[in-house]
């Protein structure tokens, strides 16, 4: 059976340069590839990978929309919170949750929800 690899979401945006800027400047990702002809970029930070793309003519796209969130596990959620809390629009502040995660959530420049969490040590 085929083994699954880490998921690599594709985020659609009409604001490709601004979105690259947000992920690189605010979140610390590196832009590994950028093809202006395709309207596509690949970003990476540690083991997290995200692709960005301008919607093509075959894709109905009015505005950025995703009915969930992008959840990223990190190894020091408090340190990340202290870096991001004044740089992003906050969805909810850092806290401990009954599902044994310490987490917070912010929105990227398109309005996509990004959650960051760390398992609470027992």
One Martini backbone bead per residue (centre of mass of N, CA, C, O) as a GRO file, in nm:
protein
  122
    1UNK     BB    1   0.099   0.034   0.018
    2UNK     BB    2   0.075   0.358   0.019
    3UNK     BB    3   0.258   0.617   0.153
    4UNK     BB    4   0.218   0.883   0.337
    5UNK     BB    5   0.276   1.217   0.330
    6UNK     BB    6   0.307   1.514   0.399
    7UNK     BB    7   0.106   1.769   0.384
    8UNK     BB    8   0.040   2.010   0.098
    9UNK     BB    9  -0.093   2.290   0.075
   10UNK     BB   10  -0.315   2.485  -0.136
   11UNK     BB   11  -0.316   2.832  -0.182
   12UNK     BB   12  -0.543   3.063  -0.280
   13UNK     BB   13  -0.452   3.369  -0.467
   14UNK     BB   14  -0.436   3.711  -0.586
   15UNK     BB   15  -0.195   3.770  -0.354
   16UNK     BB   16   0.097   3.647  -0.393
   17UNK     BB   17   0.315   3.848  -0.289
   18UNK     BB   18   0.179   3.907  -0.014
   19UNK     BB   19   0.178   3.611   0.082
   20UNK     BB   20   0.473   3.562   0.077
   21UNK     BB   21   0.540   3.791   0.273
   22UNK     BB   22   0.391   3.679   0.517
   23UNK     BB   23   0.531   3.396   0.541
   24UNK     BB   24   0.822   3.512   0.553
   25UNK     BB   25   0.811   3.759   0.754
   26UNK     BB   26   0.616   3.651   0.986
   27UNK     BB   27   0.669   3.312   0.984
   28UNK     BB   28   0.960   3.219   0.838
   29UNK     BB   29   0.958   3.141   0.563
   30UNK     BB   30   1.067   2.989   0.258
   31UNK     BB   31   1.126   3.055  -0.077
   32UNK     BB   32   1.189   2.793  -0.298
   33UNK     BB   33   0.960   2.870  -0.516
   34UNK     BB   34   0.905   3.084  -0.823
   35UNK     BB   35   0.634   3.122  -1.070
   36UNK     BB   36   0.504   3.369  -1.259
   37UNK     BB   37   0.373   3.218  -1.498
   38UNK     BB   38   0.198   3.025  -1.299
   39UNK     BB   39   0.133   3.140  -1.015
   40UNK     BB   40   0.371   3.007  -0.816
   41UNK     BB   41   0.453   2.865  -0.482
   42UNK     BB   42   0.712   2.748  -0.249
   43UNK     BB   43   0.702   2.674   0.098
   44UNK     BB   44   0.933   2.669   0.396
   45UNK     BB   45   0.931   2.522   0.740
   46UNK     BB   46   1.097   2.289   0.803
   47UNK     BB   47   0.827   2.051   0.766
   48UNK     BB   48   0.669   2.283   0.644
   49UNK     BB   49   0.435   2.302   0.365
   50UNK     BB   50   0.351   2.552   0.107
   51UNK     BB   51   0.126   2.640  -0.143
   52UNK     BB   52   0.092   2.885  -0.403
   53UNK     BB   53  -0.197   3.021  -0.597
   54UNK     BB   54  -0.332   3.121  -0.877
   55UNK     BB   55  -0.608   3.116  -1.022
   56UNK     BB   56  -0.751   2.975  -1.284
   57UNK     BB   57  -0.976   2.968  -1.554
   58UNK     BB   58  -1.093   2.676  -1.426
   59UNK     BB   59  -1.140   2.840  -1.151
   60UNK     BB   60  -1.354   2.918  -0.921
   61UNK     BB   61  -1.293   3.266  -0.798
   62UNK     BB   62  -1.357   3.523  -0.560
   63UNK     BB   63  -1.234   3.419  -0.277
   64UNK     BB   64  -1.098   3.338  -0.004
   65UNK     BB   65  -1.156   2.984   0.094
   66UNK     BB   66  -1.206   2.791   0.400
   67UNK     BB   67  -1.369   2.533   0.608
   68UNK     BB   68  -1.106   2.561   0.786
   69UNK     BB   69  -0.780   2.467   0.898
   70UNK     BB   70  -0.439   2.524   0.968
   71UNK     BB   71  -0.249   2.280   1.140
   72UNK     BB   72   0.040   2.348   1.352
   73UNK     BB   73   0.295   2.188   1.485
   74UNK     BB   74   0.492   2.276   1.773
   75UNK     BB   75   0.771   2.314   2.015
   76UNK     BB   76   0.700   2.650   2.082
   77UNK     BB   77   0.417   2.817   2.129
   78UNK     BB   78   0.497   3.060   2.309
   79UNK     BB   79   0.713   3.184   2.130
   80UNK     BB   80   0.531   3.223   1.884
   81UNK     BB   81   0.322   3.403   2.014
   82UNK     BB   82   0.523   3.637   2.086
   83UNK     BB   83   0.580   3.697   1.782
   84UNK     BB   84   0.264   3.715   1.656
   85UNK     BB   85   0.052   3.886   1.832
   86UNK     BB   86   0.147   4.179   1.677
   87UNK     BB   87   0.130   4.067   1.346
   88UNK     BB   88  -0.170   3.957   1.377
   89UNK     BB   89  -0.475   3.832   1.334
   90UNK     BB   90  -0.680   3.727   1.585
   91UNK     BB   91  -0.877   3.461   1.693
   92UNK     BB   92  -0.705   3.318   1.935
   93UNK     BB   93  -0.561   3.284   2.220
   94UNK     BB   94  -0.361   3.149   2.426
   95UNK     BB   95  -0.415   2.801   2.539
   96UNK     BB   96  -0.566   2.555   2.730
   97UNK     BB   97  -0.695   2.235   2.642
   98UNK     BB   98  -0.883   1.943   2.688
   99UNK     BB   99  -0.702   1.806   2.440
  100UNK     BB  100  -0.395   1.863   2.524
  101UNK     BB  101  -0.363   2.168   2.416
  102UNK     BB  102  -0.152   2.431   2.314
  103UNK     BB  103  -0.307   2.728   2.168
  104UNK     BB  104  -0.348   2.918   1.855
  105UNK     BB  105  -0.497   3.185   1.639
  106UNK     BB  106  -0.468   3.299   1.298
  107UNK     BB  107  -0.452   3.525   1.026
  108UNK     BB  108  -0.398   3.576   0.722
  109UNK     BB  109  -0.404   3.801   0.456
  110UNK     BB  110  -0.672   3.628   0.341
  111UNK     BB  111  -0.819   3.466   0.605
  112UNK     BB  112  -0.673   3.231   0.687
  113UNK     BB  113  -0.661   2.969   0.919
  114UNK     BB  114  -0.413   2.953   1.185
  115UNK     BB  115  -0.291   2.686   1.375
  116UNK     BB  116  -0.114   2.650   1.693
  117UNK     BB  117   0.048   2.357   1.849
  118UNK     BB  118   0.091   2.188   2.178
  119UNK     BB  119   0.155   1.943   2.369
  120UNK     BB  120   0.072   1.855   2.683
  121UNK     BB  121   0.238   1.777   2.946
  122UNK     BB  122   0.208   1.514   3.201
   0.00000   0.00000   0.00000
